[in-house]
Structures are given as structure tokens and as C-alpha cells.
Amino acid sequence: MKRLTLILALSIGCGAGLAAVLGCWVLNRPGLRPGETPGAGITEGHIAFLLRDGRIYNASRAAQKILAGLRFEDAGWDQVRARLAPAFPDLPAQAPDRTLHLHAVDLPETRLTIQPEADFLRIELTGRPPTAAEMVLFLLQSAELDMLRVAMASIPSPFWESDATGWVIWANAAYQDLSERAGSEALETPLFDLVLPEASETSRVRVSVRSNQPDAPAWYEVTTRNTNATWLHHAVDIDAVVRAETAQRNFVQTLTKTFAHLPIGLAIFDRDRQLALFNPALIDLTSLPANFLSGRPNLLSFFDHMRENRMMPEPKNYTGWREQMAELVAAASDDRYSETWSLPSGLTYKITGRPHPDGAIAFLIEDISAEISLTRRFRAEMELSQSVLDAIEDAVAVFSHLGVLTYCNAAYRELWKTDPDSAFAEMTVLDATRHWQMACEPNPIWADLREFALESQDRAAWGAELMLKTGQSMECRVEPLVGGATVVCFSGAAPRTIPKVQNLHLSTEG
């Protein structure tokens, strides 16, 4: 960019020098004599041209070199002023209505005369003949100017120069090609809607090209810089950037709509630990006001307000609370933060921290009160069922459809002198029948019992008599249960020893 700016500056300087040197080729010349028609005094050796009705009417051959690139039928005072401004910066913004004499910058011998004549405006450059050194310098600058013109023409980015109204004075090949593709009626018509900056400012704006296809605009980032009386513009194609930003914005909107229906509260903090995204469920779960969350609070302020609303466990002290928050952030950054919070209100929250790209952190807040309540209720029912089984005097063992021992009561443990719950491995029907077989006299039912426990269809209850090696007899009943489970009951053995409670005697005293 610096090299391009240097090239533009050199181009303007060379153009100004060329105009000044060409101005030195002619001597002072008087204006039109009385009765002389406009344009009659313009000779090929002078640098002079006429403006009529705001357009260039006539110009000498030397003047045509200075005005090269301007269309005489379209170019008016603004274009002429922009072309001569580098050498004569004091040119007025409007065409003068009286004779005006200006001297070139650093070349006081070169004079610009602007003289109204009838309905014409005569503009003439006069000065002393150039010296040999000035001619050599002119030739060198001309060669350099040609090189700079080739360089500017080969730049793929649009470059152009405009006046104060935005009218294009000069443009490189890339701009001309863009103008043709955009369907512009004339090259001088501006393609971009630009607000020109102040004289000392450089602006950079993002703008689309005026096109006959409004549904598919081409986006550019245009840099504008003031150079005396004109403005230089450089446009960079940012279509890919705009499309990526649009796709990202649409993706975020889609995620936001998706998150809006999630029952889990979501809070995403950016790398600066400020809240960047949240969903409505977070408001319901944390009782934090929407205006507070929309204000993008930092992470500590977010959890501070949760603590004040009693939506998280109360810390023992504030210092410890700050240390805990620092540990929480560190754990979430490493994807190892997951806690269950039991709140004073009776609710139970599960908090999970997850790292996100670019140093962001996401926290998921889930209400698991129903799940915890269901688990507790299930555990209570299990304990009640176990208590009921323990109250039965018969020894009971329940096997799942896979033949794994799932339940047994206290009478079973006392009868067979075993505790399956304390075993490291699961006890299967094969393990149980082998244990029973070792404690009983020989009996052919064990194979049938194992086969029955592993079958799932066409099962009917049955029973058999067993004799323990201690000489005690008992009855074994095998019955199917729902889901392919099997219950085995042993009854008639020695009764359980139940501690007796001494009789209570009511006192008659008092």
C-alpha cells in the first residue's frame, strides 16, 4: 500500500512538472483584440483553450497535451481545475467571472491567465523558455511518468481520481473494466457512493458497486485520500470477506434460534471473559434479568449475581469464593469442570464448563431436580422392596433374564451362609445352584433349574423337595416373573432367629 501511494504521489508530481515545463515553452501573449472572434487567437504554439457553457470549446495542440484523457464534450471547469490544481492550487472552486492571474508553485515565471470573453472563458499558460537542464529534467520525468502509467495500468485493483463532486477525472484499467461490467453509462460517472473525507483525513469505507444487478452486489473496501484539490481512491475486492461474514452471521442466527428452544441454560464468555451469547433458558434457570445479561457482564459479575439470587451454593467466605471462581475458570478451560449444585430452594443444577475456540468458555446449566428426585424415589422404593423381602421368612432369590442374581433377602443369606452383595463379581444362577448343590443331598433338579432360569418362553411354576446335608428337609419353588426373571423360594427349613422384644409393663405409679 505504501508503494502504491508513492506511485500515485510520483504520478501527480510528474504531471505537475510536465504542466509547468510545457507552460514554460511559450511567452506572455495578450488577450483577444476588439472585434476578434473567440478561438481565433489560439495558435498551435500557445497553451490556451476556451470554455463555453461549462465545456471545453477549443484548445491548441499544446493545450491538448495537458488536457489529454479529458473528453472535451463532457469536461468542464471542475475537470480543468482538477488537472491544473497540482501546479496552481489557488484555483477557485467556481469558474471566475473576472480576469485572474495565478503563478505556478515553485515556478513564479509560469503564469496562468483566466479571462472571461463574452460567453467564453479563455485559459492560457505563459512563461519563459525552458533551459537545457529543465529540458533534460522534463525528458527524465516523462520517461518516469510513462513507467508509472504502465505500473498503474497493470494494478489489478481499481484506482481512480475524482474531483470534489465525485466526478472521475482519471482511472486505471481495472476501474475501467469494473465500470464496463457494472454497466456504467460513462467512465466519469462514479461507481461508488462515497462521502469524501476532510482535507487532512484518510477514510476507509466498505461499499458496494452500483450495478444493474442489485441482488448480487460486488463489495469493495475503498480507501480515499485527499491530494490538493482532488481525491485518490483505491478499492479492494472484499466479496469473499462479506460472504464469509454473512455466512457466519446466518450460522450464529441459526444457532441462536436452536439455543432458544433448549431447556438447558447456555452462557458463552469470550476470551475477555465477557458474556457473548446466552439463551432464554438461562434467564429462567438463573433468575437473572435480561437487561443485565444483555449488558455483557464479565464472568465474575455473572456468578456474583447468581450467588446474590441464591441460585448457587453459598460460599463459606468471599475470599474463598473468588479463589473458587478462578479454579472454576481454569477447570472449564481444560474441559474438566462438572459439578452438581444443591440449591437452598431444593433445586439441583448440573453445571458443566467447556472450552471454545479462541479462548472462549461455555457453561451449561441444567436443572436435574426431576432426575435427582426420581433417583431418590427409586432408591427409596428399592430400599422398601428390600425391607419387604427381608421380612419374608422364606429364603428368596431373584434372577434376571440373563441368569444373574439381582435380589435376595435376609432369610436367604442366613440359610445359605452367603452374601452376594459383598462379592466382587456378579453371582449367576450357575454359581448359586453349585453352592446349593454342595449344601444338599444329591438331587436331579439343579440342571432343570438352570435351564428354566435362562429360558424366556413356555415357562410354568414347579417345585421339588430338597434335603440338606444337615438332615433338614425343605421345599424349593421356582416361578417365572415378568421380563424373563425367575424367583426361587426355599421354605420349610429351620425358622429364622428373630430377636424377641421384652414385654412392656405399664407403670401404675403416679
C-alpha positions in Angstrom: 0.0 0.0 0.0 2.9 2.4 0.8 4.4 1.6 -2.6 1.1 2.3 -4.4 0.8 5.6 -2.5 4.3 6.6 -3.5 3.5 5.7 -7.2 0.4 7.9 -7.1 2.4 10.8 -5.5 5.1 10.5 -8.1 2.5 10.4 -10.9 0.9 13.6 -9.6 4.3 15.3 -9.2 5.4 14.3 -12.7 2.1 15.6 -14.1 2.6 18.9 -12.3 6.1 19.2 -13.5 5.1 18.3 -17.1 2.4 21.0 -17.0 4.9 23.5 -15.6 7.6 22.8 -18.2 5.1 22.8 -21.0 3.9 26.2 -19.7 7.5 27.5 -19.9 7.6 26.9 -23.6 5.6 29.9 -24.5 5.8 33.6 -23.8 3.2 36.0 -22.5 0.5 36.6 -25.0 -2.1 39.3 -25.0 -5.8 38.5 -25.0 -8.2 38.9 -27.8 -8.3 42.2 -29.6 -11.5 44.1 -30.0 -13.6 42.5 -32.8 -11.6 39.3 -32.6 -13.8 36.1 -32.5 -13.2 33.6 -29.7 -10.8 30.9 -30.6 -9.2 32.9 -33.3 -6.2 33.8 -31.1 -5.4 30.2 -30.2 -2.4 29.1 -32.2 -0.5 25.9 -32.1 2.5 27.4 -30.3 0.4 28.5 -27.3 -1.0 26.6 -24.4 -4.5 28.0 -24.5 -8.1 26.7 -24.6 -11.6 28.1 -24.3 -14.6 27.0 -22.2 -18.1 27.7 -23.3 -21.3 26.7 -21.4 -19.1 24.8 -18.9 -17.4 22.7 -21.6 -14.1 22.8 -23.4 -14.8 24.5 -26.7 -11.4 24.8 -28.4 -7.8 24.1 -27.5 -4.4 24.5 -29.0 -2.3 21.4 -29.8 0.0 22.2 -26.8 -3.1 22.6 -24.5 -4.5 19.3 -25.8 -1.4 17.5 -24.4 -2.1 18.9 -20.9 -5.8 18.0 -21.2 -5.1 14.5 -22.5 -7.6 12.0 -21.2 -10.4 14.5 -20.9 -13.4 14.4 -23.2 -14.0 17.9 -24.3 -17.7 17.5 -24.8 -18.1 16.4 -21.1 -15.2 18.1 -19.3 -16.0 21.4 -17.7 -14.4 23.7 -15.1 -14.2 21.0 -12.4 -12.2 18.7 -14.6 -9.9 21.5 -15.8 -9.4 22.8 -12.2 -8.5 19.2 -11.1 -6.0 18.9 -13.9 -4.3 22.2 -13.2 -4.6 22.2 -9.4 -1.3 20.4 -8.7 0.6 23.3 -10.3 -1.9 26.1 -9.4 -3.5 25.1 -6.0 -5.2 28.5 -5.7 -7.7 27.9 -8.5 -11.2 28.8 -7.3 -13.9 26.1 -7.0 -16.1 28.0 -9.4 -15.2 29.5 -12.8 -14.2 33.1 -12.2 -16.2 35.9 -13.7 -13.3 38.3 -13.9 -9.7 38.1 -15.1 -7.5 36.1 -12.8 -3.7 35.7 -12.8 -2.0 32.8 -10.9 1.6 31.7 -10.6 2.8 28.1 -10.6 4.1 26.6 -7.4 7.9 26.9 -7.3 7.9 28.4 -10.8 6.9 32.1 -10.5 7.8 32.8 -14.1 5.0 30.4 -15.2 1.6 32.2 -15.1 -1.9 31.0 -15.6 -4.3 33.6 -17.0 -8.1 33.1 -16.9 -10.0 35.7 -18.8 -13.8 35.9 -19.4 -14.5 37.0 -23.0 -18.2 37.3 -24.0 -19.8 33.9 -23.2 -16.3 32.2 -23.3 -13.7 31.7 -20.7 -10.1 31.8 -22.0 -7.4 29.9 -20.1 -3.8 30.4 -21.1 -0.4 29.4 -19.8 2.6 31.6 -20.3 6.2 31.6 -19.1 9.8 31.9 -20.1 11.5 29.3 -22.4 12.9 26.3 -20.6 16.7 25.9 -20.0 18.7 22.9 -21.1 18.7 21.5 -17.6 14.9 21.9 -17.4 14.5 20.1 -20.7 16.7 17.2 -19.6 14.7 17.0 -16.3 11.5 17.1 -18.4 12.7 14.2 -20.5 13.6 12.2 -17.4 10.3 12.9 -15.7 8.5 12.0 -18.9 10.2 8.6 -19.0 9.4 8.0 -15.4 5.8 9.1 -15.9 5.4 6.6 -18.7 6.7 3.8 -16.4 4.4 4.9 -13.6 1.4 4.9 -16.1 2.3 1.4 -17.1 2.5 0.3 -13.5 -0.8 1.9 -12.6 -2.5 0.3 -15.6 -1.3 -3.2 -14.6 -2.5 -3.0 -11.0 -5.5 -5.4 -10.6 -7.2 -3.2 -8.0 -9.3 -0.2 -9.2 -7.5 3.1 -8.8 -9.1 6.4 -9.8 -9.0 10.2 -9.2 -12.1 12.3 -8.6 -13.0 15.9 -8.0 -14.9 17.3 -5.1 -18.2 16.2 -6.6 -17.0 12.6 -7.1 -16.7 13.0 -10.9 -14.0 10.7 -12.2 -11.0 12.5 -13.6 -8.7 9.6 -14.2 -8.9 5.8 -13.7 -6.7 2.8 -14.3 -7.6 -0.2 -16.5 -9.0 -2.2 -13.5 -11.5 0.6 -12.7 -12.5 1.0 -16.4 -13.1 -2.8 -16.6 -15.2 -2.6 -13.5 -17.2 0.3 -14.9 -17.9 -1.7 -18.0 -19.0 -4.8 -16.1 -21.2 -2.7 -13.9 -23.0 -1.2 -16.9 -22.0 2.4 -16.2 -23.1 4.8 -18.9 -19.9 6.8 -18.8 -16.5 6.4 -17.3 -16.8 9.7 -15.5 -19.9 8.6 -13.6 -18.9 7.4 -10.1 -19.5 3.7 -9.4 -19.4 4.1 -5.6 -21.5 6.2 -3.2 -18.7 7.8 -1.2 -18.6 10.6 1.3 -15.3 12.4 0.7 -13.2 13.0 3.9 -11.8 16.2 5.3 -8.7 17.6 3.6 -6.3 16.1 6.1 -8.1 12.7 6.7 -7.8 9.4 5.0 -11.1 7.4 5.1 -11.7 3.6 4.6 -15.2 2.5 3.9 -17.0 -0.6 2.8 -19.3 0.0 -0.1 -20.9 -2.0 -2.9 -20.7 -1.2 -6.6 -23.6 0.4 -8.4 -24.8 -2.3 -10.6 -27.7 -3.3 -12.8 -27.9 -6.5 -10.7 -29.0 -5.3 -7.2 -29.5 -8.8 -5.9 -25.8 -9.6 -6.4 -23.7 -6.5 -5.4 -19.9 -6.6 -5.5 -18.4 -5.3 -2.3 -15.2 -3.3 -2.1 -13.2 -1.6 0.7 -12.4 1.9 -0.7 -9.5 4.0 0.7 -9.8 7.7 -0.1 -7.0 10.3 0.4 -7.1 14.0 -0.4 -4.3 15.3 -2.7 -4.6 19.1 -3.0 -7.8 19.7 -5.0 -8.5 16.1 -5.9 -9.1 12.8 -4.2 -7.4 9.5 -4.9 -9.3 6.3 -4.4 -8.2 2.7 -4.1 -10.7 -0.2 -4.0 -10.0 -3.8 -2.8 -12.4 -6.6 -3.6 -13.8 -8.0 -0.3 -16.6 -10.1 -1.8 -15.2 -13.2 -0.1 -14.9 -11.5 3.3 -18.5 -10.2 3.1 -19.8 -13.7 2.1 -17.9 -15.3 5.0 -19.3 -12.7 7.4 -22.8 -13.2 6.1 -22.5 -17.0 6.4 -21.1 -16.6 9.9 -23.9 -14.2 10.9 -26.5 -16.6 9.4 -24.9 -19.5 11.3 -25.0 -17.6 14.6 -28.6 -16.7 14.0 -29.4 -20.4 13.3 -27.6 -21.4 16.5 -29.4 -18.7 18.4 -32.8 -20.0 17.2 -31.7 -23.5 18.1 -30.5 -22.5 21.6 -33.7 -20.6 22.2 -35.6 -23.9 22.4 -33.1 -25.7 24.6 -34.2 -26.4 28.1 -30.5 -26.2 29.2 -29.2 -22.7 30.0 -26.2 -21.7 27.9 -23.7 -18.9 28.7 -20.7 -18.3 26.4 -18.0 -16.0 27.6 -15.4 -14.7 25.1 -11.7 -14.6 25.6 -12.0 -11.4 27.6 -14.4 -13.3 29.9 -17.5 -11.2 28.9 -20.8 -12.8 28.2 -21.1 -13.1 24.4 -24.1 -15.3 23.9 -27.0 -16.7 26.1 -30.3 -18.3 25.6 -33.8 -17.7 27.2 -33.4 -20.8 29.3 -30.5 -19.2 31.2 -32.8 -16.4 32.3 -35.4 -18.9 33.6 -32.7 -21.0 35.5 -30.7 -18.2 37.0 -33.4 -15.6 37.6 -31.0 -13.0 36.2 -32.7 -10.1 34.4 -32.5 -9.9 30.6 -31.1 -6.4 30.6 -28.3 -7.5 32.9 -27.3 -10.3 30.6 -27.7 -8.1 27.5 -25.1 -5.7 29.1 -22.4 -8.4 28.6 -21.3 -8.8 32.2 -18.0 -10.4 32.9 -17.7 -13.9 34.3 -17.2 -13.0 37.9 -20.1 -10.5 37.9 -22.3 -13.2 36.3 -21.7 -15.7 39.1 -21.7 -12.9 41.7 -25.3 -12.1 40.7 -26.2 -15.8 40.8 -24.9 -16.1 44.3 -26.9 -13.0 45.4 -30.0 -14.6 43.9 -29.3 -17.8 45.9 -29.0 -19.7 42.6 -25.7 -21.4 43.6 -24.3 -22.9 46.8 -23.4 -20.2 49.3 -19.6 -19.9 49.8 -18.1 -20.0 53.3 -16.3 -16.7 52.7 -15.9 -14.2 49.9 -12.1 -14.7 49.6 -12.7 -18.4 49.1 -15.4 -17.6 46.7 -13.0 -15.6 44.4 -10.5 -18.4 44.6 -13.2 -20.9 43.7 -14.2 -18.9 40.7 -10.6 -18.8 39.5 -10.4 -22.6 39.8 -13.7 -22.9 38.0 -12.5 -20.9 35.0 -9.2 -22.9 34.9 -11.1 -26.2 35.0 -13.6 -25.1 32.3 -10.7 -24.1 30.1 -9.3 -27.6 30.4 -12.7 -29.3 29.8 -12.7 -30.8 33.2 -15.4 -28.8 35.1 -18.6 -30.6 36.0 -20.4 -30.1 39.3 -23.8 -30.7 40.9 -25.2 -27.8 42.9 -27.8 -28.4 45.5 -29.6 -25.0 46.0 -31.3 -23.8 49.1 -34.6 -23.8 47.2 -34.5 -27.6 46.8 -33.5 -27.5 43.2 -30.5 -29.3 41.9 -28.4 -27.9 39.0 -25.7 -29.6 37.0 -23.0 -27.1 35.8 -20.7 -28.1 33.0 -17.8 -26.0 31.6 -16.4 -26.5 28.1 -13.6 -24.6 26.3 -14.4 -22.9 23.0 -12.2 -21.7 20.2 -10.2 -18.5 20.6 -10.1 -18.8 24.4 -13.9 -18.6 24.9 -15.6 -20.7 27.6 -19.2 -22.1 27.6 -21.2 -23.0 30.7 -24.2 -25.3 30.5 -26.7 -25.1 33.4 -29.1 -28.0 33.5 -32.0 -28.4 36.0 -31.7 -32.1 37.1 -34.1 -31.8 40.1 -36.6 -34.2 38.5 -33.9 -36.7 37.7 -32.5 -36.5 41.2 -36.0 -36.8 42.7 -36.7 -39.8 40.5 -33.4 -41.4 41.6 -34.1 -40.8 45.2 -37.6 -42.1 44.8 -36.3 -45.2 43.0 -33.7 -45.7 45.7 -36.4 -45.4 48.4 -38.6 -47.9 46.6 -35.6 -50.3 46.3 -35.0 -50.0 50.0 -38.6 -50.6 50.7 -38.7 -53.7 48.4 -35.6 -55.0 50.1 -37.2 -54.5 53.5 -40.3 -56.4 52.4 -38.1 -59.2 51.1 -36.2 -59.3 54.4 -39.5 -59.6 56.3 -40.4 -62.8 54.5 -39.4 -65.9 56.4 -38.9 -68.0 53.2 -35.4 -67.7 51.6 -36.0 -65.8 48.3 -33.6 -65.3 45.4 -34.5 -63.5 42.2 -32.6 -64.0 38.9 -32.7 -61.7 35.9 -33.5 -63.0 32.4 -29.7 -63.3 31.9 -29.5 -65.6 34.9 -27.8 -63.0 37.2 -28.8 -62.9 40.9 -30.4 -59.5 41.5 -32.2 -59.7 44.8 -32.1 -61.9 47.9 -33.4 -61.5 51.3 -32.0 -61.9 54.8 -33.5 -65.4 55.1 -31.6 -66.5 52.0 -28.3 -65.2 53.4 -28.9 -67.0 56.7 -29.9 -70.2 55.0 -27.0 -70.5 52.6 -24.5 -68.6 54.7 -23.6 -66.2 51.8 -23.9 -62.5 51.0 -24.0 -61.9 47.2 -23.9 -58.1 47.6 -20.4 -58.3 49.1 -19.0 -60.4 46.3 -16.7 -58.7 43.8 -18.3 -60.4 40.7 -21.9 -60.9 39.9 -23.4 -64.3 41.1 -25.1 -66.2 38.3 -27.7 -69.0 38.5 -24.8 -71.4 37.8 -22.8 -70.2 40.7 -25.9 -70.3 43.0 -27.0 -73.8 42.1 -23.5 -75.1 42.6 -23.5 -73.6 46.0 -26.9 -75.0 46.8 -25.9 -78.4 45.4 -22.9 -78.6 47.7 -25.1 -78.0 50.8 -27.8 -80.5 49.8 -28.1 -84.2 49.2 -27.9 -85.4 45.6 -30.9 -84.2 43.6 -31.5 -84.0 39.8 -33.4 -80.6 39.8 -30.3 -78.4 39.5 -29.8 -78.8 35.8 -33.6 -78.2 35.2 -33.5 -75.1 37.5 -30.5 -73.6 35.5 -32.3 -74.2 32.2 -35.5 -72.7 33.5 -33.8 -69.5 34.6 -32.3 -69.0 31.2 -35.4 -69.6 29.2 -37.9 -66.9 28.3 -40.9 -68.7 26.8 -43.3 -71.5 27.8 -42.4 -71.5 31.5 -44.6 -72.7 34.3 -44.1 -72.8 38.0 -42.8 -76.0 39.6 -41.4 -77.3 42.9 -39.3 -80.1 44.4 -38.3 -81.5 47.8 -34.7 -80.9 48.9 -32.7 -82.4 51.8 -29.9 -80.6 53.4 -26.8 -82.5 54.5 -27.7 -81.4 58.0 -30.7 -83.6 57.7 -33.3 -80.9 57.4 -35.8 -81.0 54.6 -37.3 -78.1 52.7 -39.3 -77.3 49.7 -37.9 -75.4 46.6 -40.4 -73.5 44.5 -39.4 -72.0 41.1 -41.8 -69.4 39.5 -41.4 -67.2 36.4 -41.6 -63.4 36.6 -42.3 -60.7 34.1 -39.4 -59.8 31.8 -37.9 -63.3 31.8 -36.9 -63.1 35.5 -37.1 -66.1 37.9 -37.8 -66.3 41.6 -36.6 -69.3 43.7 -38.1 -69.8 47.2 -36.9 -72.2 49.9 -39.3 -72.9 52.7 -39.7 -75.4 55.5 -36.1 -75.2 56.7 -35.2 -74.1 60.2 -37.0 -70.9 61.0 -35.1 -67.6 61.2 -33.9 -66.5 64.6 -35.8 -63.2 65.3 -34.8 -61.3 68.4 -37.7 -61.0 70.8 -38.7 -57.8 72.4 -39.4 -57.9 76.1 -42.9 -57.2 77.2 -43.5 -53.7 78.3 -45.2 -53.2 81.7 -47.1 -50.1 82.2 -46.3 -48.3 85.5 -49.2 -47.7 87.9 -47.3 -45.2 89.8 -48.5 -41.6 89.6 
